[in-house]
Amino acid sequence: MSETSDGVDFALAAYREEGAWTVHELAHDTLVDVETLAHALRRFPGDHGAVGLVAVDEDFFVLVRVAGPQTRVLLSDITAADEWELAASAVDFLHLPPPEDDDEQAPAGDLDLLGDLGVPAMDLAILLDDVDSYPDEILSDVARRLGFGEQFDDAVGLTSA
C-alpha cells in the first residue's frame, strides 16, 4: 500500500450556505481514511452537509458526503483499493469485499449521494463510465453541475472551459 498523502492530486471540501457554495482545501492529514475525512467534513457548516472531493494519482477519486450523523461514500474505481489506503478504507466503509486481481474498474458506493443537489445517480454513472476521463475532469464536471465549477477549477488549477 502506498502512503496516504503521497499521490493526492487534491482534496477539497465544498458546502452550500444560503444558496452560495464555498470550497476549501482539506489538509492531507485528514485523508488517512474515510472516517477521518468524514470527521473533518463535519466541521463545515452547510445547508445540506458538506462534500469531500479527493483525487489520487490521476487514477481515482473518492466522494464523501456528510450530513448530520450520516456519511455517504462513492469510490470511482474499486480496483484502487489494492494500492491505496484511502480507497481500501472506502471499500471497508461500504462493507464490500476487497477487489480481486481480475476485477474490472468499476465504481463502488452511493451513486446517488449528490442526487438531491442536482447530480442524479444516472448522470454520475455516465460520467464514471468514461474511462478516458481523469478524476479532475470528472469532478470538475460534477462541480459545475452542482454550481461551484469555477471555484473548483481555481482550487485544483484547471482552466475553466
CNS distance restraints for C-alpha pairs under 8 A (distance, minus, plus):
assign (resid   1 and name CA) (resid  82 and name CA) 7.27 0.50 0.50
assign (resid   1 and name CA) (resid  83 and name CA) 4.87 0.50 0.50
assign (resid   1 and name CA) (resid  84 and name CA) 5.53 0.50 0.50
assign (resid   1 and name CA) (resid  85 and name CA) 6.35 0.50 0.50
assign (resid   2 and name CA) (resid   6 and name CA) 7.06 0.50 0.50
assign (resid   2 and name CA) (resid  83 and name CA) 6.19 0.50 0.50
assign (resid   2 and name CA) (resid  84 and name CA) 5.56 0.50 0.50
assign (resid   2 and name CA) (resid  85 and name CA) 6.87 0.50 0.50
assign (resid   3 and name CA) (resid  84 and name CA) 7.59 0.50 0.50
assign (resid   3 and name CA) (resid  85 and name CA) 7.39 0.50 0.50
assign (resid   4 and name CA) (resid   8 and name CA) 7.90 0.50 0.50
assign (resid   4 and name CA) (resid  31 and name CA) 6.74 0.50 0.50
assign (resid   4 and name CA) (resid  32 and name CA) 5.82 0.50 0.50
assign (resid   4 and name CA) (resid  84 and name CA) 7.09 0.50 0.50
assign (resid   4 and name CA) (resid  85 and name CA) 6.05 0.50 0.50
assign (resid   4 and name CA) (resid  86 and name CA) 6.70 0.50 0.50
assign (resid   5 and name CA) (resid  28 and name CA) 5.78 0.50 0.50
assign (resid   5 and name CA) (resid  29 and name CA) 7.31 0.50 0.50
assign (resid   5 and name CA) (resid  31 and name CA) 6.89 0.50 0.50
assign (resid   5 and name CA) (resid  32 and name CA) 7.69 0.50 0.50
assign (resid   7 and name CA) (resid  56 and name CA) 5.46 0.50 0.50
assign (resid   7 and name CA) (resid  57 and name CA) 4.63 0.50 0.50
assign (resid   8 and name CA) (resid  54 and name CA) 7.40 0.50 0.50
assign (resid   8 and name CA) (resid  55 and name CA) 6.06 0.50 0.50
assign (resid   8 and name CA) (resid  56 and name CA) 4.29 0.50 0.50
assign (resid   8 and name CA) (resid  57 and name CA) 5.89 0.50 0.50
assign (resid   9 and name CA) (resid  54 and name CA) 7.55 0.50 0.50
assign (resid   9 and name CA) (resid  55 and name CA) 5.35 0.50 0.50
assign (resid   9 and name CA) (resid  56 and name CA) 5.19 0.50 0.50
assign (resid   9 and name CA) (resid  57 and name CA) 6.03 0.50 0.50
assign (resid   9 and name CA) (resid  58 and name CA) 6.82 0.50 0.50
assign (resid  10 and name CA) (resid  25 and name CA) 7.78 0.50 0.50
assign (resid  10 and name CA) (resid  53 and name CA) 7.86 0.50 0.50
assign (resid  10 and name CA) (resid  54 and name CA) 5.74 0.50 0.50
assign (resid  10 and name CA) (resid  55 and name CA) 5.55 0.50 0.50
assign (resid  10 and name CA) (resid  56 and name CA) 7.24 0.50 0.50
assign (resid  10 and name CA) (resid 156 and name CA) 6.52 0.50 0.50
assign (resid  11 and name CA) (resid  25 and name CA) 5.94 0.50 0.50
assign (resid  11 and name CA) (resid  26 and name CA) 5.28 0.50 0.50
assign (resid  11 and name CA) (resid  27 and name CA) 7.52 0.50 0.50
assign (resid  11 and name CA) (resid  28 and name CA) 7.37 0.50 0.50
assign (resid  11 and name CA) (resid  52 and name CA) 7.10 0.50 0.50
assign (resid  11 and name CA) (resid  53 and name CA) 5.69 0.50 0.50
assign (resid  11 and name CA) (resid  54 and name CA) 4.28 0.50 0.50
assign (resid  11 and name CA) (resid  55 and name CA) 6.59 0.50 0.50
assign (resid  12 and name CA) (resid  23 and name CA) 6.62 0.50 0.50
assign (resid  12 and name CA) (resid  24 and name CA) 5.55 0.50 0.50
assign (resid  12 and name CA) (resid  25 and name CA) 4.48 0.50 0.50
assign (resid  12 and name CA) (resid  26 and name CA) 5.22 0.50 0.50
assign (resid  12 and name CA) (resid  52 and name CA) 5.65 0.50 0.50
assign (resid  12 and name CA) (resid  53 and name CA) 5.19 0.50 0.50
assign (resid  12 and name CA) (resid  54 and name CA) 6.39 0.50 0.50
assign (resid  13 and name CA) (resid  23 and name CA) 5.66 0.50 0.50
assign (resid  13 and name CA) (resid  24 and name CA) 5.17 0.50 0.50
assign (resid  13 and name CA) (resid  25 and name CA) 6.25 0.50 0.50
assign (resid  13 and name CA) (resid  26 and name CA) 6.37 0.50 0.50
assign (resid  13 and name CA) (resid  41 and name CA) 6.69 0.50 0.50
assign (resid  13 and name CA) (resid  50 and name CA) 6.58 0.50 0.50
assign (resid  13 and name CA) (resid  51 and name CA) 5.56 0.50 0.50
assign (resid  13 and name CA) (resid  52 and name CA) 4.48 0.50 0.50
assign (resid  13 and name CA) (resid  53 and name CA) 6.34 0.50 0.50
assign (resid  14 and name CA) (resid  21 and name CA) 6.72 0.50 0.50
assign (resid  14 and name CA) (resid  22 and name CA) 5.60 0.50 0.50
assign (resid  14 and name CA) (resid  23 and name CA) 4.47 0.50 0.50
assign (resid  14 and name CA) (resid  24 and name CA) 6.46 0.50 0.50
assign (resid  14 and name CA) (resid  50 and name CA) 5.72 0.50 0.50
assign (resid  14 and name CA) (resid  51 and name CA) 5.19 0.50 0.50
assign (resid  14 and name CA) (resid  52 and name CA) 6.45 0.50 0.50
assign (resid  14 and name CA) (resid  53 and name CA) 7.91 0.50 0.50
assign (resid  15 and name CA) (resid  21 and name CA) 5.56 0.50 0.50
assign (resid  15 and name CA) (resid  22 and name CA) 5.54 0.50 0.50
assign (resid  15 and name CA) (resid  23 and name CA) 6.79 0.50 0.50
assign (resid  15 and name CA) (resid  44 and name CA) 7.22 0.50 0.50
assign (resid  15 and name CA) (resid  45 and name CA) 7.07 0.50 0.50
assign (resid  15 and name CA) (resid  46 and name CA) 5.19 0.50 0.50
assign (resid  15 and name CA) (resid  47 and name CA) 7.61 0.50 0.50
assign (resid  15 and name CA) (resid  48 and name CA) 7.44 0.50 0.50
assign (resid  15 and name CA) (resid  49 and name CA) 6.52 0.50 0.50
assign (resid  15 and name CA) (resid  50 and name CA) 4.63 0.50 0.50
assign (resid  15 and name CA) (resid  51 and name CA) 6.30 0.50 0.50
assign (resid  16 and name CA) (resid  20 and name CA) 5.25 0.50 0.50
assign (resid  16 and name CA) (resid  21 and name CA) 4.23 0.50 0.50
assign (resid  16 and name CA) (resid  22 and name CA) 6.22 0.50 0.50
assign (resid  16 and name CA) (resid  45 and name CA) 7.99 0.50 0.50
assign (resid  16 and name CA) (resid  46 and name CA) 5.08 0.50 0.50
assign (resid  16 and name CA) (resid  47 and name CA) 5.91 0.50 0.50
assign (resid  16 and name CA) (resid  48 and name CA) 6.99 0.50 0.50
assign (resid  16 and name CA) (resid  49 and name CA) 7.89 0.50 0.50
assign (resid  16 and name CA) (resid  50 and name CA) 7.63 0.50 0.50
assign (resid  17 and name CA) (resid  21 and name CA) 6.47 0.50 0.50
assign (resid  17 and name CA) (resid  22 and name CA) 7.82 0.50 0.50
assign (resid  17 and name CA) (resid  45 and name CA) 7.22 0.50 0.50
assign (resid  17 and name CA) (resid  46 and name CA) 5.01 0.50 0.50
assign (resid  17 and name CA) (resid  47 and name CA) 5.39 0.50 0.50
assign (resid  18 and name CA) (resid  47 and name CA) 7.06 0.50 0.50
assign (resid  21 and name CA) (resid 147 and name CA) 7.21 0.50 0.50
assign (resid  21 and name CA) (resid 148 and name CA) 6.04 0.50 0.50
assign (resid  22 and name CA) (resid 148 and name CA) 7.74 0.50 0.50
assign (resid  22 and name CA) (resid 151 and name CA) 7.85 0.50 0.50
assign (resid  23 and name CA) (resid 148 and name CA) 7.89 0.50 0.50
assign (resid  23 and name CA) (resid 151 and name CA) 6.56 0.50 0.50
assign (resid  23 and name CA) (resid 152 and name CA) 6.94 0.50 0.50
assign (resid  23 and name CA) (resid 155 and name CA) 7.85 0.50 0.50
assign (resid  25 and name CA) (resid 155 and name CA) 7.55 0.50 0.50
assign (resid  26 and name CA) (resid  30 and name CA) 6.99 0.50 0.50
assign (resid  27 and name CA) (resid  31 and name CA) 7.60 0.50 0.50
assign (resid  28 and name CA) (resid  32 and name CA) 7.89 0.50 0.50
assign (resid  30 and name CA) (resid  36 and name CA) 5.54 0.50 0.50
assign (resid  30 and name CA) (resid  37 and name CA) 5.09 0.50 0.50
assign (resid  30 and name CA) (resid  40 and name CA) 6.39 0.50 0.50
assign (resid  31 and name CA) (resid  36 and name CA) 6.63 0.50 0.50
assign (resid  31 and name CA) (resid  37 and name CA) 5.53 0.50 0.50
assign (resid  31 and name CA) (resid  86 and name CA) 6.80 0.50 0.50
assign (resid  32 and name CA) (resid  36 and name CA) 6.31 0.50 0.50
assign (resid  32 and name CA) (resid  37 and name CA) 7.25 0.50 0.50
assign (resid  32 and name CA) (resid  85 and name CA) 7.30 0.50 0.50
assign (resid  32 and name CA) (resid  86 and name CA) 6.25 0.50 0.50
assign (resid  33 and name CA) (resid  37 and name CA) 6.24 0.50 0.50
assign (resid  33 and name CA) (resid  85 and name CA) 6.94 0.50 0.50
assign (resid  33 and name CA) (resid  86 and name CA) 4.95 0.50 0.50
assign (resid  33 and name CA) (resid  89 and name CA) 5.40 0.50 0.50
assign (resid  33 and name CA) (resid  90 and name CA) 7.35 0.50 0.50
assign (resid  34 and name CA) (resid  38 and name CA) 5.98 0.50 0.50
assign (resid  34 and name CA) (resid  64 and name CA) 7.51 0.50 0.50
assign (resid  34 and name CA) (resid  86 and name CA) 6.68 0.50 0.50
assign (resid  34 and name CA) (resid  89 and name CA) 5.92 0.50 0.50
assign (resid  34 and name CA) (resid  90 and name CA) 5.87 0.50 0.50
assign (resid  34 and name CA) (resid  93 and name CA) 7.13 0.50 0.50
assign (resid  35 and name CA) (resid  39 and name CA) 6.14 0.50 0.50
assign (resid  36 and name CA) (resid  40 and name CA) 6.29 0.50 0.50
assign (resid  37 and name CA) (resid  41 and name CA) 6.27 0.50 0.50
assign (resid  37 and name CA) (resid  52 and name CA) 7.63 0.50 0.50
assign (resid  37 and name CA) (resid  64 and name CA) 7.75 0.50 0.50
assign (resid  38 and name CA) (resid  42 and name CA) 6.31 0.50 0.50
assign (resid  38 and name CA) (resid  52 and name CA) 7.93 0.50 0.50
assign (resid  38 and name CA) (resid  64 and name CA) 6.80 0.50 0.50
assign (resid  38 and name CA) (resid  65 and name CA) 7.40 0.50 0.50
assign (resid  38 and name CA) (resid  66 and name CA) 6.31 0.50 0.50
assign (resid  38 and name CA) (resid  71 and name CA) 6.80 0.50 0.50
assign (resid  39 and name CA) (resid  43 and name CA) 7.30 0.50 0.50
assign (resid  40 and name CA) (resid  44 and name CA) 7.94 0.50 0.50
assign (resid  41 and name CA) (resid  50 and name CA) 5.93 0.50 0.50
assign (resid  41 and name CA) (resid  51 and name CA) 7.16 0.50 0.50
assign (resid  41 and name CA) (resid  52 and name CA) 6.78 0.50 0.50
assign (resid  41 and name CA) (resid  65 and name CA) 7.93 0.50 0.50
assign (resid  41 and name CA) (resid  66 and name CA) 6.72 0.50 0.50
assign (resid  42 and name CA) (resid  49 and name CA) 7.43 0.50 0.50
assign (resid  42 and name CA) (resid  50 and name CA) 6.99 0.50 0.50
assign (resid  42 and name CA) (resid  66 and name CA) 6.48 0.50 0.50
assign (resid  42 and name CA) (resid  67 and name CA) 7.54 0.50 0.50
assign (resid  42 and name CA) (resid  68 and name CA) 7.59 0.50 0.50
assign (resid  44 and name CA) (resid  49 and name CA) 7.63 0.50 0.50
assign (resid  44 and name CA) (resid  50 and name CA) 6.51 0.50 0.50
assign (resid  45 and name CA) (resid  49 and name CA) 6.80 0.50 0.50
assign (resid  45 and name CA) (resid  50 and name CA) 7.34 0.50 0.50
assign (resid  46 and name CA) (resid  50 and name CA) 6.13 0.50 0.50
assign (resid  48 and name CA) (resid  67 and name CA) 6.19 0.50 0.50
assign (resid  49 and name CA) (resid  65 and name CA) 6.97 0.50 0.50
assign (resid  49 and name CA) (resid  66 and name CA) 5.35 0.50 0.50
assign (resid  49 and name CA) (resid  67 and name CA) 4.07 0.50 0.50
assign (resid  49 and name CA) (resid  68 and name CA) 6.91 0.50 0.50
assign (resid  50 and name CA) (resid  65 and name CA) 5.69 0.50 0.50
assign (resid  50 and name CA) (resid  66 and name CA) 5.53 0.50 0.50
assign (resid  50 and name CA) (resid  67 and name CA) 6.69 0.50 0.50
assign (resid  51 and name CA) (resid  63 and name CA) 6.87 0.50 0.50
assign (resid  51 and name CA) (resid  64 and name CA) 5.66 0.50 0.50
assign (resid  51 and name CA) (resid  65 and name CA) 4.36 0.50 0.50
assign (resid  51 and name CA) (resid  66 and name CA) 6.59 0.50 0.50
assign (resid  52 and name CA) (resid  62 and name CA) 7.76 0.50 0.50
assign (resid  52 and name CA) (resid  63 and name CA) 5.53 0.50 0.50
assign (resid  52 and name CA) (resid  64 and name CA) 4.91 0.50 0.50
assign (resid  52 and name CA) (resid  65 and name CA) 6.17 0.50 0.50
assign (resid  53 and name CA) (resid  61 and name CA) 7.15 0.50 0.50
assign (resid  53 and name CA) (resid  62 and name CA) 6.12 0.50 0.50
assign (resid  53 and name CA) (resid  63 and name CA) 4.93 0.50 0.50
assign (resid  53 and name CA) (resid  64 and name CA) 6.81 0.50 0.50
assign (resid  53 and name CA) (resid 139 and name CA) 7.53 0.50 0.50
assign (resid  54 and name CA) (resid  61 and name CA) 5.41 0.50 0.50
assign (resid  54 and name CA) (resid  62 and name CA) 5.28 0.50 0.50
assign (resid  54 and name CA) (resid  63 and name CA) 6.55 0.50 0.50
assign (resid  55 and name CA) (resid  59 and name CA) 7.48 0.50 0.50
assign (resid  55 and name CA) (resid  60 and name CA) 5.90 0.50 0.50
assign (resid  55 and name CA) (resid  61 and name CA) 4.22 0.50 0.50
assign (resid  55 and name CA) (resid  62 and name CA) 6.59 0.50 0.50
assign (resid  55 and name CA) (resid 135 and name CA) 6.00 0.50 0.50
assign (resid  55 and name CA) (resid 136 and name CA) 6.82 0.50 0.50
assign (resid  56 and name CA) (resid  60 and name CA) 5.64 0.50 0.50
assign (resid  56 and name CA) (resid  61 and name CA) 6.03 0.50 0.50
assign (resid  56 and name CA) (resid 135 and name CA) 7.98 0.50 0.50
assign (resid  58 and name CA) (resid 134 and name CA) 5.97 0.50 0.50
assign (resid  58 and name CA) (resid 135 and name CA) 6.05 0.50 0.50
assign (resid  58 and name CA) (resid 136 and name CA) 7.47 0.50 0.50
assign (resid  59 and name CA) (resid  80 and name CA) 7.90 0.50 0.50
assign (resid  59 and name CA) (resid 134 and name CA) 6.86 0.50 0.50
assign (resid  59 and name CA) (resid 135 and name CA) 6.60 0.50 0.50
assign (resid  60 and name CA) (resid  75 and name CA) 7.52 0.50 0.50
assign (resid  60 and name CA) (resid  76 and name CA) 5.64 0.50 0.50
assign (resid  60 and name CA) (resid  77 and name CA) 5.90 0.50 0.50
assign (resid  60 and name CA) (resid  80 and name CA) 6.93 0.50 0.50
assign (resid  60 and name CA) (resid 134 and name CA) 7.81 0.50 0.50
assign (resid  60 and name CA) (resid 135 and name CA) 5.77 0.50 0.50
assign (resid  61 and name CA) (resid  75 and name CA) 6.09 0.50 0.50
assign (resid  61 and name CA) (resid  76 and name CA) 5.41 0.50 0.50
assign (resid  61 and name CA) (resid  77 and name CA) 7.53 0.50 0.50
assign (resid  61 and name CA) (resid 135 and name CA) 5.90 0.50 0.50
assign (resid  62 and name CA) (resid  73 and name CA) 7.18 0.50 0.50
assign (resid  62 and name CA) (resid  74 and name CA) 5.72 0.50 0.50
assign (resid  62 and name CA) (resid  75 and name CA) 4.61 0.50 0.50
assign (resid  62 and name CA) (resid  76 and name CA) 6.29 0.50 0.50
assign (resid  62 and name CA) (resid  87 and name CA) 7.31 0.50 0.50
assign (resid  62 and name CA) (resid  90 and name CA) 7.80 0.50 0.50
assign (resid  63 and name CA) (resid  73 and name CA) 5.73 0.50 0.50
assign (resid  63 and name CA) (resid  74 and name CA) 5.09 0.50 0.50
assign (resid  63 and name CA) (resid  75 and name CA) 6.54 0.50 0.50
assign (resid  64 and name CA) (resid  71 and name CA) 6.91 0.50 0.50
assign (resid  64 and name CA) (resid  72 and name CA) 5.69 0.50 0.50
assign (resid  64 and name CA) (resid  73 and name CA) 4.61 0.50 0.50
assign (resid  64 and name CA) (resid  74 and name CA) 6.54 0.50 0.50
assign (resid  65 and name CA) (resid  71 and name CA) 5.71 0.50 0.50
assign (resid  65 and name CA) (resid  72 and name CA) 5.11 0.50 0.50
assign (resid  65 and name CA) (resid  73 and name CA) 6.48 0.50 0.50
assign (resid  65 and name CA) (resid 113 and name CA) 6.96 0.50 0.50
assign (resid  66 and name CA) (resid  70 and name CA) 5.62 0.50 0.50
assign (resid  66 and name CA) (resid  71 and name CA) 4.55 0.50 0.50
assign (resid  66 and name CA) (resid  72 and name CA) 6.41 0.50 0.50
assign (resid  67 and name CA) (resid  71 and name CA) 6.73 0.50 0.50
assign (resid  72 and name CA) (resid 109 and name CA) 7.91 0.50 0.50
assign (resid  72 and name CA) (resid 110 and name CA) 6.49 0.50 0.50
assign (resid  72 and name CA) (resid 113 and name CA) 6.30 0.50 0.50
assign (resid  73 and name CA) (resid  90 and name CA) 6.96 0.50 0.50
assign (resid  73 and name CA) (resid  94 and name CA) 7.47 0.50 0.50
assign (resid  73 and name CA) (resid 109 and name CA) 5.68 0.50 0.50
assign (resid  73 and name CA) (resid 110 and name CA) 5.78 0.50 0.50
assign (resid  73 and name CA) (resid 113 and name CA) 7.36 0.50 0.50
assign (resid  74 and name CA) (resid  90 and name CA) 7.70 0.50 0.50
assign (resid  74 and name CA) (resid 107 and name CA) 7.16 0.50 0.50
assign (resid  74 and name CA) (resid 108 and name CA) 5.88 0.50 0.50
assign (resid  74 and name CA) (resid 109 and name CA) 4.47 0.50 0.50
assign (resid  74 and name CA) (resid 110 and name CA) 5.20 0.50 0.50
assign (resid  74 and name CA) (resid 111 and name CA) 6.41 0.50 0.50
assign (resid  74 and name CA) (resid 113 and name CA) 7.67 0.50 0.50
assign (resid  75 and name CA) (resid  87 and name CA) 6.85 0.50 0.50
assign (resid  75 and name CA) (resid  90 and name CA) 6.64 0.50 0.50
assign (resid  75 and name CA) (resid  91 and name CA) 7.83 0.50 0.50
assign (resid  75 and name CA) (resid 107 and name CA) 5.62 0.50 0.50
assign (resid  75 and name CA) (resid 108 and name CA) 5.19 0.50 0.50
assign (resid  75 and name CA) (resid 109 and name CA) 6.20 0.50 0.50
assign (resid  76 and name CA) (resid 106 and name CA) 6.76 0.50 0.50
assign (resid  76 and name CA) (resid 107 and name CA) 4.36 0.50 0.50
assign (resid  76 and name CA) (resid 108 and name CA) 6.52 0.50 0.50
assign (resid  76 and name CA) (resid 128 and name CA) 6.75 0.50 0.50
assign (resid  77 and name CA) (resid 105 and name CA) 5.34 0.50 0.50
assign (resid  77 and name CA) (resid 106 and name CA) 4.92 0.50 0.50
assign (resid  77 and name CA) (resid 107 and name CA) 4.66 0.50 0.50
assign (resid  77 and name CA) (resid 108 and name CA) 6.75 0.50 0.50
assign (resid  78 and name CA) (resid  87 and name CA) 7.24 0.50 0.50
assign (resid  78 and name CA) (resid  91 and name CA) 7.20 0.50 0.50
assign (resid  78 and name CA) (resid  99 and name CA) 6.46 0.50 0.50
assign (resid  78 and name CA) (resid 105 and name CA) 6.36 0.50 0.50
assign (resid  78 and name CA) (resid 106 and name CA) 5.77 0.50 0.50
assign (resid  78 and name CA) (resid 107 and name CA) 5.82 0.50 0.50
assign (resid  78 and name CA) (resid 108 and name CA) 5.86 0.50 0.50
assign (resid  79 and name CA) (resid  99 and name CA) 5.70 0.50 0.50
assign (resid  79 and name CA) (resid 100 and name CA) 7.86 0.50 0.50
assign (resid  79 and name CA) (resid 103 and name CA) 6.83 0.50 0.50
assign (resid  79 and name CA) (resid 104 and name CA) 7.15 0.50 0.50
assign (resid  79 and name CA) (resid 105 and name CA) 5.82 0.50 0.50
assign (resid  79 and name CA) (resid 106 and name CA) 7.43 0.50 0.50
assign (resid  80 and name CA) (resid  84 and name CA) 5.99 0.50 0.50
assign (resid  80 and name CA) (resid  87 and name CA) 5.82 0.50 0.50
assign (resid  80 and name CA) (resid  88 and name CA) 7.43 0.50 0.50
assign (resid  81 and name CA) (resid  85 and name CA) 6.75 0.50 0.50
assign (resid  81 and name CA) (resid  86 and name CA) 7.52 0.50 0.50
assign (resid  81 and name CA) (resid  87 and name CA) 4.50 0.50 0.50
assign (resid  81 and name CA) (resid  88 and name CA) 4.08 0.50 0.50
assign (resid  81 and name CA) (resid  89 and name CA) 7.74 0.50 0.50
assign (resid  81 and name CA) (resid  90 and name CA) 7.98 0.50 0.50
assign (resid  81 and name CA) (resid  91 and name CA) 6.95 0.50 0.50
assign (resid  81 and name CA) (resid  98 and name CA) 7.04 0.50 0.50
assign (resid  81 and name CA) (resid  99 and name CA) 7.00 0.50 0.50
assign (resid  82 and name CA) (resid  87 and name CA) 8.00 0.50 0.50
assign (resid  82 and name CA) (resid  88 and name CA) 6.89 0.50 0.50
assign (resid  82 and name CA) (resid  98 and name CA) 7.66 0.50 0.50
assign (resid  82 and name CA) (resid  99 and name CA) 7.01 0.50 0.50
assign (resid  83 and name CA) (resid  87 and name CA) 7.95 0.50 0.50
assign (resid  83 and name CA) (resid  88 and name CA) 7.91 0.50 0.50
assign (resid  84 and name CA) (resid  88 and name CA) 6.19 0.50 0.50
assign (resid  85 and name CA) (resid  89 and name CA) 6.04 0.50 0.50
assign (resid  86 and name CA) (resid  90 and name CA) 6.33 0.50 0.50
assign (resid  87 and name CA) (resid  91 and name CA) 6.39 0.50 0.50
assign (resid  88 and name CA) (resid  92 and name CA) 6.22 0.50 0.50
assign (resid  88 and name CA) (resid  98 and name CA) 7.55 0.50 0.50
assign (resid  89 and name CA) (resid  93 and name CA) 5.93 0.50 0.50
assign (resid  90 and name CA) (resid  94 and name CA) 6.13 0.50 0.50
assign (resid  91 and name CA) (resid  95 and name CA) 6.25 0.50 0.50
assign (resid  91 and name CA) (resid  96 and name CA) 5.42 0.50 0.50
assign (resid  91 and name CA) (resid  97 and name CA) 7.18 0.50 0.50
assign (resid  91 and name CA) (resid  98 and name CA) 6.73 0.50 0.50
assign (resid  91 and name CA) (resid 108 and name CA) 7.56 0.50 0.50
assign (resid  92 and name CA) (resid  96 and name CA) 6.13 0.50 0.50
assign (resid  92 and name CA) (resid  97 and name CA) 7.66 0.50 0.50
assign (resid  92 and name CA) (resid  98 and name CA) 7.89 0.50 0.50
assign (resid  94 and name CA) (resid 109 and name CA) 6.38 0.50 0.50
assign (resid  99 and name CA) (resid 103 and name CA) 6.17 0.50 0.50
assign (resid 107 and name CA) (resid 128 and name CA) 7.21 0.50 0.50
assign (resid 111 and name CA) (resid 120 and name CA) 7.81 0.50 0.50
assign (resid 111 and name CA) (resid 121 and name CA) 4.75 0.50 0.50
assign (resid 111 and name CA) (resid 122 and name CA) 7.78 0.50 0.50
assign (resid 111 and name CA) (resid 124 and name CA) 6.49 0.50 0.50
assign (resid 111 and name CA) (resid 125 and name CA) 6.86 0.50 0.50
assign (resid 112 and name CA) (resid 119 and name CA) 7.69 0.50 0.50
assign (resid 112 and name CA) (resid 120 and name CA) 5.83 0.50 0.50
assign (resid 112 and name CA) (resid 121 and name CA) 4.29 0.50 0.50
assign (resid 112 and name CA) (resid 124 and name CA) 7.88 0.50 0.50
assign (resid 113 and name CA) (resid 121 and name CA) 7.63 0.50 0.50
assign (resid 114 and name CA) (resid 118 and name CA) 6.53 0.50 0.50
assign (resid 114 and name CA) (resid 119 and name CA) 5.33 0.50 0.50
assign (resid 114 and name CA) (resid 120 and name CA) 6.50 0.50 0.50
assign (resid 114 and name CA) (resid 121 and name CA) 7.58 0.50 0.50
assign (resid 115 and name CA) (resid 119 and name CA) 4.81 0.50 0.50
assign (resid 115 and name CA) (resid 120 and name CA) 4.08 0.50 0.50
assign (resid 115 and name CA) (resid 121 and name CA) 6.18 0.50 0.50
assign (resid 116 and name CA) (resid 120 and name CA) 7.40 0.50 0.50
assign (resid 117 and name CA) (resid 146 and name CA) 6.34 0.50 0.50
assign (resid 118 and name CA) (resid 145 and name CA) 6.73 0.50 0.50
assign (resid 118 and name CA) (resid 146 and name CA) 5.96 0.50 0.50
assign (resid 119 and name CA) (resid 123 and name CA) 6.22 0.50 0.50
assign (resid 119 and name CA) (resid 124 and name CA) 6.54 0.50 0.50
assign (resid 119 and name CA) (resid 142 and name CA) 7.12 0.50 0.50
assign (resid 119 and name CA) (resid 145 and name CA) 6.62 0.50 0.50
assign (resid 119 and name CA) (resid 146 and name CA) 6.89 0.50 0.50
assign (resid 120 and name CA) (resid 124 and name CA) 6.43 0.50 0.50
assign (resid 121 and name CA) (resid 125 and name CA) 6.04 0.50 0.50
assign (resid 122 and name CA) (resid 126 and name CA) 6.25 0.50 0.50
assign (resid 123 and name CA) (resid 127 and name CA) 6.36 0.50 0.50
assign (resid 124 and name CA) (resid 128 and name CA) 6.17 0.50 0.50
assign (resid 124 and name CA) (resid 142 and name CA) 7.78 0.50 0.50
assign (resid 125 and name CA) (resid 129 and name CA) 6.04 0.50 0.50
assign (resid 126 and name CA) (resid 130 and name CA) 6.94 0.50 0.50
assign (resid 127 and name CA) (resid 138 and name CA) 6.32 0.50 0.50
assign (resid 128 and name CA) (resid 138 and name CA) 7.34 0.50 0.50
assign (resid 133 and name CA) (resid 137 and name CA) 6.17 0.50 0.50
assign (resid 133 and name CA) (resid 138 and name CA) 6.47 0.50 0.50
assign (resid 134 and name CA) (resid 138 and name CA) 6.41 0.50 0.50
assign (resid 135 and name CA) (resid 139 and name CA) 5.98 0.50 0.50
assign (resid 136 and name CA) (resid 140 and name CA) 5.83 0.50 0.50
assign (resid 136 and name CA) (resid 156 and name CA) 7.84 0.50 0.50
assign (resid 137 and name CA) (resid 141 and name CA) 6.27 0.50 0.50
assign (resid 138 and name CA) (resid 142 and name CA) 6.29 0.50 0.50
assign (resid 139 and name CA) (resid 143 and name CA) 5.95 0.50 0.50
assign (resid 140 and name CA) (resid 144 and name CA) 6.11 0.50 0.50
assign (resid 140 and name CA) (resid 149 and name CA) 5.97 0.50 0.50
assign (resid 140 and name CA) (resid 152 and name CA) 6.52 0.50 0.50
assign (resid 140 and name CA) (resid 153 and name CA) 6.45 0.50 0.50
assign (resid 141 and name CA) (resid 145 and name CA) 6.29 0.50 0.50
assign (resid 141 and name CA) (resid 149 and name CA) 7.15 0.50 0.50
assign (resid 142 and name CA) (resid 146 and name CA) 6.22 0.50 0.50
assign (resid 142 and name CA) (resid 149 and name CA) 7.70 0.50 0.50
assign (resid 143 and name CA) (resid 147 and name CA) 6.10 0.50 0.50
assign (resid 143 and name CA) (resid 148 and name CA) 5.21 0.50 0.50
assign (resid 143 and name CA) (resid 149 and name CA) 4.52 0.50 0.50
assign (resid 143 and name CA) (resid 152 and name CA) 6.49 0.50 0.50
assign (resid 144 and name CA) (resid 148 and name CA) 5.53 0.50 0.50
assign (resid 144 and name CA) (resid 149 and name CA) 3.72 0.50 0.50
assign (resid 144 and name CA) (resid 150 and name CA) 7.23 0.50 0.50
assign (resid 145 and name CA) (resid 149 and name CA) 7.32 0.50 0.50
assign (resid 148 and name CA) (resid 152 and name CA) 6.11 0.50 0.50
assign (resid 149 and name CA) (resid 153 and name CA) 6.03 0.50 0.50
assign (resid 150 and name CA) (resid 154 and name CA) 6.11 0.50 0.50
assign (resid 150 and name CA) (resid 160 and name CA) 6.55 0.50 0.50
assign (resid 151 and name CA) (resid 155 and name CA) 6.09 0.50 0.50
assign (resid 152 and name CA) (resid 156 and name CA) 6.27 0.50 0.50
assign (resid 153 and name CA) (resid 157 and name CA) 5.75 0.50 0.50
assign (resid 153 and name CA) (resid 158 and name CA) 4.65 0.50 0.50
assign (resid 153 and name CA) (resid 159 and name CA) 6.26 0.50 0.50
assign (resid 153 and name CA) (resid 160 and name CA) 6.23 0.50 0.50
assign (resid 154 and name CA) (resid 158 and name CA) 6.22 0.50 0.50
assign (resid 154 and name CA) (resid 159 and name CA) 7.22 0.50 0.50
assign (resid 154 and name CA) (resid 160 and name CA) 7.99 0.50 0.50
